[in-house]
Amino acid sequence: MLVAIVDDDQLQAEELARMVRSSPSLGRVLSRSSNHVSAAHASSGCSDALPVAEKAGSDMSSDGVDVCCFGSVETFERFCRDGECCVDIVFMDIRFGGSAAAEGIEAVARLFPRGSTTQVIYVTGYGDYHSKVYTTQHVGFLMKPVGQKAVDEAVAEALQRRAESAERPVLVASGGDVRVVLPRNVMWAESHRRLLCIHTRYGDVETYLKLARFAEMLPDRFVHCHQSFLVNLDYVTAWNNDRFVLADGRAIPISQRRRAVAKAAVLAYARTVR
C-alpha cells in the first residue's frame, strides 16, 4: 500500500504522515506495492522518505504501508508519470507557495481521472475550495489543522472505496472494440514495449496500455512481480524467489527488486500452516 502526501509545508506533511501511519485501517493492510519506494522517490527529485517510513532502501515497511511525501506537484507528477509505482491513496494540498492557483485540483484532474482506483483526499487551509474539488474524483476534504480522527475516517473510507472500485470490470480498447475484462478472469498479463497482453480464462486481449496503469485498476490479489509481468494469485499453484507457477504450468518471473513485495503479497493472500 503506497500513500502519498503532497504538501509544500514540510512540518505539516510530516505530522500528517505520522497520523496516516497511526491509522488503524492501514495497520491491517499488506502491500502489493511494485518497487522500492524510497529509490523511486529519490530518482523523481523528491526529498528523502520521511522518518515515519521504514529505513531507507527497504522494500516495504513492517506492516506493508509506505508513506512518502512530495514537496511540490511537479515532483509528484514525475513520480506518477514514471509508471513504476501505483499510488493507492493521495493526500493532496490545493495551493502551493504563494500562488492562488488550485494546483492540487488541477494535478488530480490530470493524474486521476474518474474511474481511477487511486483515492484522493484533499487537505487545505482554504475552505473556499470546498465546492471546486467536486470537478475531480475524490473521497475526502480535510481542513487544516487536521486531527487524527479525521485522518482515520478518511483513510477508512478511501480503503473501502478502493476495494469496491478494484472489483469492477475494466474496459479496454482492443482491435477497434471495447472489451469488458472481469478481474476474476484475468490469470496474468505481460507488456512488450507499448503493447499489453491480458491473458484471461477465455482468451487473450491485446491493448495499448501501461502495465502499471492496468495494475492500478485491479484488486490486491494481483501482484506486479516484474517490470513486464503481472499475476493473479488466484491462479498460482507454487512460488519461490524467482517465479510464480500457474495451474497450467506456466512460470511467471519475479524480478529481484520485487521479491520482497511478491512474498508479502502471497503471505497476505494465503493462510499458512506452521
N, C-alpha and C positions, 0 to 999 in steps of 0.2 A: 504494500500500500504506500503510495507516494503522495504526500501532502505538500503543496507549495504555498508559501506566503509571499506575496508581492507587496512590499511597502518600503518606501524610502526612509522611514524613520526606524533606525536600527534598534533602538531600545524598545519601541512598541512591537516591532517584529519579533524580537527575542522573547518578550513577555507573552505574546500570542502563541509563539511556538511552544513555550513551556505549558501553556494551558491546553493546547492541542494534544501534546504528549501525555497530559494527565487525564484526558478524556476517557472514561470507562469503555465507551463503544469501540474506540481504536485499540484498546488493550486486548481485545479478543480477536483482532484481525491478524492473519498471517499473509505475507506478501506474495504476489506474483510479479513484483517489480522487475524490470527487464535488464538492469545492469548496475554497475557501481554508481550510485547517485553522486557521491562526493567527487568522483572523477569527471563525470559528465558536467557537474556543476562548475568545476574549475575550467573545463575546456570552453564553457559558454561565456567566460569572462565574468562569472558571478563571484561573489565573495565566498569564502570558505564556509563549509557547513557549520551551523550554529552548535554551541555546546550541547544543546538538547538532543542532537543526533548522536548516534554511537560514534566511536572513534573513527577518524578519517581512514578511508581505504577499506573499510569493512563492506561486505556485500549487503548487509541489512542489519537493522538494529535487532536487539534480542527479542522483541515482540513483533517483528515484521513490519514496523511502521517507520518510514523515513520522513522527516520533516525538513524541508530545505527552504531557505529564504533568498529572495531576489530583491535587490535594491532599486530596480527600475523595470519598467515594462519592456524595454529593449532587450535586456539580458534574459528575461523570462521568455520572450518570444524566440530568441535564438535557441534557447534550450528546447522549447517545444518543436520548433521547425526542424531541429536536428533529427527527429524521428526515432531516436533510440528508446526514450522513456515515455510512458504514458502517465500523465498526471491524473490521479483519481479525484482529489479534492483541491480546490484553489481558494485561498482567502485573498481576495483582491481589493487593494485600496483603489480609490477612484481618482483622486487628484495627487499629482506628484510635483515636488518642488514648489515653485511659486506660480505655476501655471493654473489657470482657471478651467482648462480643458478637462473633460472627463476621459482621461487617457485609459483608465482602467476599464470603463464600459466599452470603449472602442476596441480595446485589445480582446476582451471577451467575445465581442461580436465577430472578430476576425478568426480567433483561435477555436472557439467552441460554439459552432452553430447549433441550432435546435436539432435534437436527435443525438448529440454527443453524450456519452456516459460520464464525462468529466463534470463534477458537481461544483458549481461556483457559489461562494459565499462572499458577498461584498462587505467590506469593513471600512467605515469612513467616519470622519468628524463633521460631515456636511449633510444635514438632514434634507436639504432641498433636492438631493439626487434620488430620493426615495421612489419617485414615480418614473424617472428616466431609466432606471435599471430594468424596467419591465419590457424594454425593447430587446432584451437578451434573455437567454435561458439561465436561470439561477435558482438557488434553493434557499437563500437567506440574505438578510440585510441587517448588519450589526452596526450599532453606533458606538464610537469610541467615547470614553474608555470602555473596553469590553470586559465583562465578568466571566468567571468560569462557568456558571450555569448557562449563560447564553451560548458559549462555545460548545458545551456538551450537547445542548439541544440541537444546535445547527449541525454538528458532526453526525449525530444520530439520524437526523432527517436526511442528510446527504448520503449516508451509507444505505439507508433504506431505498432512497430514490435510485441510487446507482445499481443496486441489486435488481430492482424491478426493471430498469431500463435494459440491463445487460441480457435479460432473458427474452427480450422481444426479437422478432425476426429482423434480419439485416437485409436491406435492399441493395443489390449491386448491379451495375451495368455490365452486361456481358453479351458480346456479339450482336449488338443492336437491340437487345431485350433488357428488361429489368428483371433480374432473378430474385426470388424470395429465398433466403437462406436461413434455416432454423438452426440456432446454435447447437441444439442437441444432436443434429445430424452431421455436424462437421467433425471429421476424425482428425485431420491435420491440414496444415496449409504451408505452402512454400512460396518464396518470392525469387524471381530471377530478373535482375535489372528492374524494369518498370512493371513487369507482369506478375500478378499474384494468381496462383492456382489454389483454389479451395477444394480439397478432396472431401466429398460427402459420401454418405452411405448409398446415395442414388446417382453418383457420377461426379464429374469434375466441373467446376465453374471457374472460368478464367476472367479476370478483370484487371483494369489498371488502377491499383490501389496499393498504398504502402502497407506492408505487413503490420507495422506498429499501429497504424490507424485502424486496421481491421481488429487487431488485438484489443484495442481500446473499447470496441463495441461488444465484447464478449464477456461472459461470466468468469469468475475467478478460477474455475477448473481448467481454463485454458492457460498454458504456460508458453511464453515466448522464450524458448530454450536455446535459441541460436539466432544469429542475425537474420538468417534466411528461413527459419522454421518455427512453427507454432503447433502445439499438440493439445488435443483434448484428453484429459486424464481419464475420462470415461472409457476410452478405448485402449488404455495402456495395460499390458499384462505383466511387464517386467521393466526394471530400470536399473542403471548403475551410473557412475560418474560421467560416462561418455555418451550414453544413449538411452532413449526410451524404445521399448519394443511393443508394437501394436498386436492386436489379436490375429492379424493376417501374417505376422512375422516380419513386417516392415520395421526397419530401425530408423529412428529419428534422432539425429545427433544433438548432443548437448555441448555447447561450447564451454571452454574452461572458465571464462569470465562469468558464466551464468550457472555454474554448478551449484553454488550455494542457494541461489534463487529457486532452481529446479527442486532441490532437496526439500527446501522449506515448503514449497507448494505441494509436493507429494505428501509430506507429513501432515500438513493441514487438511488435505483432502481425504486421507485414509485413516482408519483406525489401525493401530499397531499392536500386535500380540507380542508380549515380552515373556 
